[in-house]
Amino acid sequence: MRTVSARDANQQFSRLLSAVEEGETVFITKNGRTVAELRPRAPDRRDDPEWRAAYDEMIKLMRSTVATGYRVGKITEEDNYGDAPL
C-alpha cells in the first residue's frame, strides 16, 4: 500500500498504474486527505469482497421487501400507442 499526493500521482501516473497491475493499492491524497484509491481489479468482480458485500446486501433487501405492484398481461400495439390516431 502506497500513499501519494494528487500532484505526484499526476506526474507519475504510468508508474502508479504499473504498481497497481502488480497488485499494489495506491491511495491518492489532496491537502492531506485521501480522495481516491487505485487498486487492482479482480478478473471476476464476484471475487471482489467490496462488490460481493454490496451484492449480498442488495439481495437481502430485495428478499425482505414485500412484493407489491400491479402485474400486467401481454402488451399490445394499442397499449403502446394508446388513443393516438394511426
OpenMM code with the backbone's topology and positions (N, CA, C; nanometers):
from openmm import Vec3, app, unit

residues = "MET ARG THR VAL SER ALA ARG ASP ALA ASN GLN GLN PHE SER ARG LEU LEU SER ALA VAL GLU GLU GLY GLU THR VAL PHE ILE THR LYS ASN GLY ARG THR VAL ALA GLU LEU ARG PRO ARG ALA PRO ASP ARG ARG ASP ASP PRO GLU TRP ARG ALA ALA TYR ASP GLU MET ILE LYS LEU MET ARG SER THR VAL ALA THR GLY TYR ARG VAL GLY LYS ILE THR GLU GLU ASP ASN TYR GLY ASP ALA PRO LEU".split()
positions = [
    Vec3(0.0848, -0.1171, 0.0000),
    Vec3(0.0000, 0.0000, 0.0000),
    Vec3(0.0897, 0.1239, 0.0000),
    Vec3(0.0579, 0.2153, -0.0884),
    Vec3(0.1372, 0.3372, -0.1039),
    Vec3(0.0420, 0.4559, -0.1009),
    Vec3(0.0873, 0.5683, -0.0459),
    Vec3(0.0089, 0.6917, -0.0439),
    Vec3(0.0881, 0.7987, -0.1169),
    Vec3(0.0231, 0.8652, -0.2124),
    Vec3(0.0887, 0.9725, -0.2875),
    Vec3(-0.0059, 1.0917, -0.2961),
    Vec3(0.0508, 1.2090, -0.3137),
    Vec3(-0.0313, 1.3291, -0.3306),
    Vec3(-0.0887, 1.3314, -0.4728),
    Vec3(-0.1915, 1.4099, -0.4920),
    Vec3(-0.2537, 1.4210, -0.6242),
    Vec3(-0.1518, 1.4726, -0.7263),
    Vec3(-0.0684, 1.5652, -0.6839),
    Vec3(0.0333, 1.6188, -0.7746),
    Vec3(0.1312, 1.5098, -0.8175),
    Vec3(0.1802, 1.4326, -0.7196),
    Vec3(0.2732, 1.3243, -0.7524),
    Vec3(0.2055, 1.2177, -0.8386),
    Vec3(0.0793, 1.1890, -0.8088),
    Vec3(0.0063, 1.0893, -0.8881),
    Vec3(-0.0053, 1.1355, -1.0329),
    Vec3(-0.0290, 1.2626, -1.0510),
    Vec3(-0.0393, 1.3172, -1.1857),
    Vec3(0.0936, 1.3039, -1.2601),
    Vec3(0.2028, 1.3299, -1.1912),
    Vec3(0.3344, 1.3285, -1.2550),
    Vec3(0.3864, 1.1872, -1.2810),
    Vec3(0.3413, 1.0898, -1.2017),
    Vec3(0.3930, 0.9537, -1.2185),
    Vec3(0.2813, 0.8512, -1.2381),
    Vec3(0.1790, 0.8925, -1.3116),
    Vec3(0.0618, 0.8070, -1.3289),
    Vec3(0.0960, 0.6721, -1.3920),
    Vec3(0.1816, 0.6712, -1.4920),
    Vec3(0.2180, 0.5443, -1.5582),
    Vec3(0.2855, 0.4491, -1.4602),
    Vec3(0.3729, 0.5028, -1.3762),
    Vec3(0.4396, 0.4178, -1.2770),
    Vec3(0.3399, 0.3639, -1.1745),
    Vec3(0.2453, 0.4473, -1.1354),
    Vec3(0.1434, 0.4023, -1.0401),
    Vec3(0.0583, 0.2913, -1.1007),
    Vec3(0.0216, 0.3061, -1.2274),
    Vec3(-0.0565, 0.2016, -1.2935),
    Vec3(0.0205, 0.0707, -1.3002),
    Vec3(0.1494, 0.0805, -1.3241),
    Vec3(0.2320, -0.0414, -1.3262),
    Vec3(0.2320, -0.1083, -1.1894),
    Vec3(0.2408, -0.0279, -1.0833),
    Vec3(0.2388, -0.0835, -0.9478),
    Vec3(0.1044, -0.1488, -0.9184),
    Vec3(-0.0027, -0.0871, -0.9636),
    Vec3(-0.1369, -0.1435, -0.9432),
    Vec3(-0.1511, -0.2742, -1.0208),
    Vec3(-0.0968, -0.2791, -1.1419),
    Vec3(-0.1005, -0.4026, -1.2200),
    Vec3(-0.0305, -0.5171, -1.1473),
    Vec3(0.0700, -0.4829, -1.0688),
    Vec3(0.1444, -0.5846, -0.9934),
    Vec3(0.0766, -0.6199, -0.8613),
    Vec3(-0.0392, -0.5570, -0.8332),
    Vec3(-0.1155, -0.5931, -0.7148),
    Vec3(-0.1131, -0.4929, -0.6014),
    Vec3(-0.0439, -0.3821, -0.6180),
    Vec3(-0.0335, -0.2829, -0.5112),
    Vec3(-0.1553, -0.1909, -0.5113),
    Vec3(-0.1960, -0.1453, -0.3940),
    Vec3(-0.3031, -0.0470, -0.3805),
    Vec3(-0.2392, 0.0880, -0.3532),
    Vec3(-0.2882, 0.1931, -0.4205),
    Vec3(-0.2326, 0.3275, -0.4067),
    Vec3(-0.3436, 0.4217, -0.3626),
    Vec3(-0.3191, 0.4932, -0.2528),
    Vec3(-0.4121, 0.5947, -0.2057),
    Vec3(-0.3626, 0.7306, -0.2516),
    Vec3(-0.4527, 0.8129, -0.3050),
    Vec3(-0.4163, 0.9455, -0.3547),
    Vec3(-0.4768, 1.0489, -0.2602),
    Vec3(-0.3926, 1.1422, -0.2145),
    Vec3(-0.4374, 1.2425, -0.1189),
    Vec3(-0.4369, 1.3810, -0.1814),
    Vec3(-0.5229, 1.4650, -0.1280),
    Vec3(-0.5280, 1.6057, -0.1679),
    Vec3(-0.5423, 1.6853, -0.0387),
    Vec3(-0.4504, 1.7740, -0.0147),
    Vec3(-0.4469, 1.8520, 0.1093),
    Vec3(-0.4474, 1.7611, 0.2319),
    Vec3(-0.3750, 1.6490, 0.2235),
    Vec3(-0.3604, 1.5587, 0.3367),
    Vec3(-0.4773, 1.4652, 0.3602),
    Vec3(-0.5784, 1.4701, 0.2742),
    Vec3(-0.6979, 1.3854, 0.2900),
    Vec3(-0.7070, 1.2891, 0.1728),
    Vec3(-0.7323, 1.1617, 0.2025),
    Vec3(-0.7430, 1.0618, 0.0960),
    Vec3(-0.8685, 1.0882, 0.0139),
    Vec3(-0.8500, 1.1023, -0.1171),
    Vec3(-0.9630, 1.1311, -0.2055),
    Vec3(-0.9870, 1.0213, -0.3086),
    Vec3(-0.8899, 0.9320, -0.3263),
    Vec3(-0.9071, 0.8268, -0.4267),
    Vec3(-0.8221, 0.7063, -0.3892),
    Vec3(-0.8610, 0.5951, -0.4467),
    Vec3(-0.7888, 0.4703, -0.4242),
    Vec3(-0.7742, 0.3994, -0.5583),
    Vec3(-0.6521, 0.3653, -0.5930),
    Vec3(-0.6258, 0.2851, -0.7126),
    Vec3(-0.5903, 0.1457, -0.6646),
    Vec3(-0.6648, 0.0470, -0.7109),
    Vec3(-0.6351, -0.0896, -0.6703),
    Vec3(-0.6597, -0.1816, -0.7872),
    Vec3(-0.5971, -0.2978, -0.7858),
    Vec3(-0.6171, -0.3913, -0.8960),
    Vec3(-0.7625, -0.4370, -0.9014),
    Vec3(-0.8100, -0.4555, -1.0197),
    Vec3(-0.9461, -0.5048, -1.0384),
    Vec3(-0.9398, -0.6567, -1.0467),
    Vec3(-1.0316, -0.7196, -0.9752),
    Vec3(-1.0380, -0.8659, -0.9794),
    Vec3(-1.0804, -0.9090, -1.1194),
    Vec3(-1.0242, -1.0171, -1.1727),
    Vec3(-1.0649, -1.0644, -1.3053),
    Vec3(-1.2152, -1.0906, -1.3120),
    Vec3(-1.2706, -1.1402, -1.2037),
    Vec3(-1.4145, -1.1616, -1.1939),
    Vec3(-1.4613, -1.0796, -1.0743),
    Vec3(-1.5455, -0.9785, -1.0998),
    Vec3(-1.5820, -0.8885, -0.9909),
    Vec3(-1.6545, -0.9587, -0.8768),
    Vec3(-1.7067, -1.0776, -0.9011),
    Vec3(-1.7697, -1.1512, -0.7917),
    Vec3(-1.6670, -1.1922, -0.6869),
    Vec3(-1.5387, -1.1900, -0.7236),
    Vec3(-1.4317, -1.2207, -0.6291),
    Vec3(-1.3898, -1.0982, -0.5478),
    Vec3(-1.4382, -0.9795, -0.5863),
    Vec3(-1.4047, -0.8564, -0.5151),
    Vec3(-1.4893, -0.8504, -0.3877),
    Vec3(-1.4268, -0.8501, -0.2688),
    Vec3(-1.5039, -0.8533, -0.1436),
    Vec3(-1.5981, -0.7353, -0.1278),
    Vec3(-1.5587, -0.6169, -0.1757),
    Vec3(-1.6450, -0.4992, -0.1641),
    Vec3(-1.7699, -0.5160, -0.2515),
    Vec3(-1.7499, -0.5634, -0.3747),
    Vec3(-1.8623, -0.5845, -0.4647),
    Vec3(-1.9535, -0.6935, -0.4101),
    Vec3(-1.8942, -0.8019, -0.3617),
    Vec3(-1.9714, -0.9143, -0.3088),
    Vec3(-2.0568, -0.8704, -0.1901),
    Vec3(-2.0015, -0.7877, -0.1003),
    Vec3(-2.0774, -0.7400, 0.0153),
    Vec3(-2.1960, -0.6547, -0.0292),
    Vec3(-2.1738, -0.5660, -0.1272),
    Vec3(-2.2827, -0.4815, -0.1781),
    Vec3(-2.3893, -0.5668, -0.2466),
    Vec3(-2.3477, -0.6655, -0.3221),
    Vec3(-2.4417, -0.7538, -0.3909),
    Vec3(-2.5251, -0.8331, -0.2905),
    Vec3(-2.4593, -0.8897, -0.1895),
    Vec3(-2.5318, -0.9672, -0.0886),
    Vec3(-2.6314, -0.8801, -0.0140),
    Vec3(-2.5942, -0.7560, 0.0147),
    Vec3(-2.6860, -0.6626, 0.0821),
    Vec3(-2.8061, -0.6324, -0.0072),
    Vec3(-2.7831, -0.6132, -0.1365),
    Vec3(-2.8921, -0.5864, -0.2294),
    Vec3(-2.9898, -0.7043, -0.2338),
    Vec3(-2.9374, -0.8257, -0.2423),
    Vec3(-3.0220, -0.9448, -0.2459),
    Vec3(-3.1030, -0.9559, -0.1160),
    Vec3(-3.0388, -0.9294, -0.0038),
    Vec3(-3.1079, -0.9354, 0.1256),
    Vec3(-3.2237, -0.8345, 0.1302),
    Vec3(-3.1989, -0.7130, 0.0823),
    Vec3(-3.3035, -0.6107, 0.0806),
    Vec3(-3.4167, -0.6480, -0.0144),
    Vec3(-3.3821, -0.7037, -0.1293),
    Vec3(-3.4857, -0.7428, -0.2250),
    Vec3(-3.5746, -0.8524, -0.1678),
    Vec3(-3.5156, -0.9466, -0.0965),
    Vec3(-3.5941, -1.0560, -0.0393),
    Vec3(-3.6795, -1.0105, 0.0779),
    Vec3(-3.6382, -0.9041, 0.1460),
    Vec3(-3.7146, -0.8577, 0.2617),
    Vec3(-3.8275, -0.7633, 0.2217),
    Vec3(-3.8300, -0.7170, 0.0977),
    Vec3(-3.9342, -0.6259, 0.0513),
    Vec3(-4.0558, -0.7051, 0.0071),
    Vec3(-4.1718, -0.6614, 0.0553),
    Vec3(-4.2958, -0.7282, 0.0171),
    Vec3(-4.3234, -0.6989, -0.1299),
    Vec3(-4.3576, -0.8025, -0.2045),
    Vec3(-4.3862, -0.7862, -0.3470),
    Vec3(-4.5212, -0.7184, -0.3626),
    Vec3(-4.5187, -0.5958, -0.4083),
    Vec3(-4.6425, -0.5234, -0.4356),
    Vec3(-4.6352, -0.4737, -0.5781),
    Vec3(-4.7446, -0.4261, -0.6251),
    Vec3(-4.7454, -0.3717, -0.7600),
    Vec3(-4.8466, -0.4457, -0.8449),
    Vec3(-4.8758, -0.3894, -0.9556),
    Vec3(-4.9772, -0.4420, -1.0442),
    Vec3(-4.9084, -0.5213, -1.1540),
    Vec3(-4.9506, -0.6420, -1.1733),
    Vec3(-4.8954, -0.7254, -1.2797),
    Vec3(-4.9822, -0.7079, -1.4039),
    Vec3(-4.9210, -0.6810, -1.5144),
    Vec3(-4.9954, -0.6624, -1.6385),
    Vec3(-4.9756, -0.7829, -1.7283),
    Vec3(-5.0670, -0.7991, -1.8182),
    Vec3(-5.0555, -0.9079, -1.9144),
    Vec3(-4.9694, -0.8645, -2.0313),
    Vec3(-4.9916, -0.9304, -2.1444),
    Vec3(-4.9142, -0.9015, -2.2648),
    Vec3(-4.9484, -0.7611, -2.3151),
    Vec3(-4.8467, -0.6855, -2.3530),
    Vec3(-4.8667, -0.5505, -2.4040),
    Vec3(-4.8933, -0.5588, -2.5536),
    Vec3(-4.9996, -0.4923, -2.5976),
    Vec3(-5.0387, -0.4946, -2.7391),
    Vec3(-4.9972, -0.3640, -2.8060),
    Vec3(-5.0151, -0.3579, -2.9374),
    Vec3(-4.9852, -0.2362, -3.0119),
    Vec3(-5.0711, -0.1210, -2.9625),
    Vec3(-5.1962, -0.1487, -2.9302),
    Vec3(-5.2874, -0.0450, -2.8814),
    Vec3(-5.2348, 0.0121, -2.7484),
    Vec3(-5.1799, -0.0748, -2.6642),
    Vec3(-5.1250, -0.0285, -2.5366),
    Vec3(-5.0040, 0.0625, -2.5598),
    Vec3(-4.9254, 0.0308, -2.6615),
    Vec3(-4.8064, 0.1098, -2.6882),
    Vec3(-4.8411, 0.2517, -2.7298),
    Vec3(-4.9448, 0.2674, -2.8112),
    Vec3(-4.9743, 0.3974, -2.8679),
    Vec3(-5.1022, 0.4600, -2.8139),
    Vec3(-5.1786, 0.3894, -2.7340),
    Vec3(-5.2981, 0.4443, -2.6726),
    Vec3(-5.3995, 0.4895, -2.7751),
    Vec3(-5.4525, 0.6096, -2.7551),
    Vec3(-5.5574, 0.6637, -2.8416),
    Vec3(-5.5026, 0.7448, -2.9589),
    Vec3(-5.3743, 0.7409, -2.9811),
    Vec3(-5.3165, 0.8172, -3.0910),
    Vec3(-5.3681, 0.7620, -3.2243),
    Vec3(-5.4108, 0.8536, -3.3130),
    Vec3(-5.4584, 0.8086, -3.4443),
    Vec3(-5.3430, 0.7479, -3.5257),
    Vec3(-5.3769, 0.6496, -3.6071),
    Vec3(-5.2752, 0.5846, -3.6890),
    Vec3(-5.2497, 0.6562, -3.8164),
] * unit.nanometer
topology = app.Topology()
chain = topology.addChain("A")
for resn in residues:
    res = topology.addResidue(resn, chain)
    for name in ("N", "CA", "C"):
        topology.addAtom(name, app.Element.getBySymbol(name[0]), res)
